[in-house]
């Protein structure tokens, strides 16, 4: 996954493709309360790219590669719990494929979606392309969930969302009850977000809004790294506290001495200077990957999920 700086992540939520396009900037300080984008603007932002066509289900196997969408199921008739899984800003990669395989091995159906390739987009790491932004990603996720609900081997009451980096930010959008309504989506049983950005977006003559909302009604888990300087945990924790105080069903954990994309073995040892001049270095952490897997699947399997 290409490096994603804080400023470029703000660009990911821009509404692109119309004469009303406005440039964005990031407010340096968080000022409560949390703010949301008006529903009509969110809905419009999700409409600039065409809907995806989802793959047909297959049994998980070695044929799954790190550059394709996939619809995987365990052996048997089910009904199984299911996951909609969403990639980082550069698309489906080795790390998320391993997560998909692990989930299937634990008895989950997985619909791993690709919001980029069908729309001739190679990366969103420096802003939206061809109408693909966070709200379009959220609409993709809701439509993927509807696709899963058509199959008798899927338990629709145990249908959850898991996202990473860009996909984690999509997760924070889908966890909002008001955004779900604006995008015509049925709520997931639960949402898990790995190392998201939690920015406040401000545009001239348009209401500013936070990616974190105060109306996360379904259980939401956020996992972050304390030394992540692409999507800093410090920018999330205060807002997550605010959301929880407002009644959101959110929990989180910050791993010490852990950077961005800790599960990305393919990026281990790589580094890049981001747009703010920060040197971002990737370090694969097997211990954190193992612990975050444990936390994720315990969270998904909690007795109240889907009820």
C-alpha positions, 0 to 999 in steps of 0.5 A: 500500500502506498503511503497515505499522509494525513492531508491526502486522507482528507482528500479521500472524502472530497466530493469530486466530479461536479461543478460544485467541487470544493477544495479541502483543508484539515482543521489543526485542532479538534473542536467538539462536538463531532460534526456530520456531513449533511445527508444529501451531500453524503448521498450525492458523494456516493453517486459519482461512480457506478455500482460494483458487480460482485463475484460468485461464491467459491470455496477458499483456496490457494487460487485467491491472489492479492489483486482481486475481489473474492467471495469465499465460503467454508465447507458446508451449508451454513448458515455462517456468519459473514464479513464484508472486508474492505482494502487499504487505499491501494486496493486488495493486497497480500495482507488482506488476502491473509485476513480473508483466508483466516476468517474463512478458516474460522467459519466465516463467509467473506466478501472481499470487495475491490472498489478500485479495479472495476473503475479503472483506479489504481490508488486512492492514496492521494485522493479520490479517482473516478468518483471513488471516495469514502462515501462511495466505498460505504455504499459499496459495503452496504451493497455487498452486504445486501448481496450476501443476504441473498444466499441461504448459507449466510446468516443475515443476523451475523453480518459484519464489516472489517476494514483496513486503513482506507477501508477502516475509514469506510467502516467509520462511515458505515457505522453511523446510523445517519449515514447508513440511512442517507446511503440506503444501507441496512446496519451491519451487526458490528464494525471493525476498523484497523488503523483508520484516519479520524480527521475533521474535514473542512471546505469553504462554504460547506459544513465541516465534518468528522469521519468519526460520528456520534451515532455508532449504534452497532458495536464498533471496534477500532484498533490503532498503533501509537506510533502511526504517523500516517493516521495518528491514533492521537487524532482518533482517541479524543473523538472516540471518547466523544462518540462514546460519551454521546452513546455510541457503542464503540471500543478501541485499543492502541498498541504501543510502539506500533506503526501503520499497517502493522499486518502488512508483511509485504511493506516491512522495511519500506519507507516514504516521505509523505506530503507533510515531509514526515518519514513514514516507515513500515514495520511488520509486527507479527505479535501485534498482528496475532493479538489484533486477530484475537481481538477481532474474532473475539469481538465478532463472536461476542454473544450480543453481536447480531441481536 
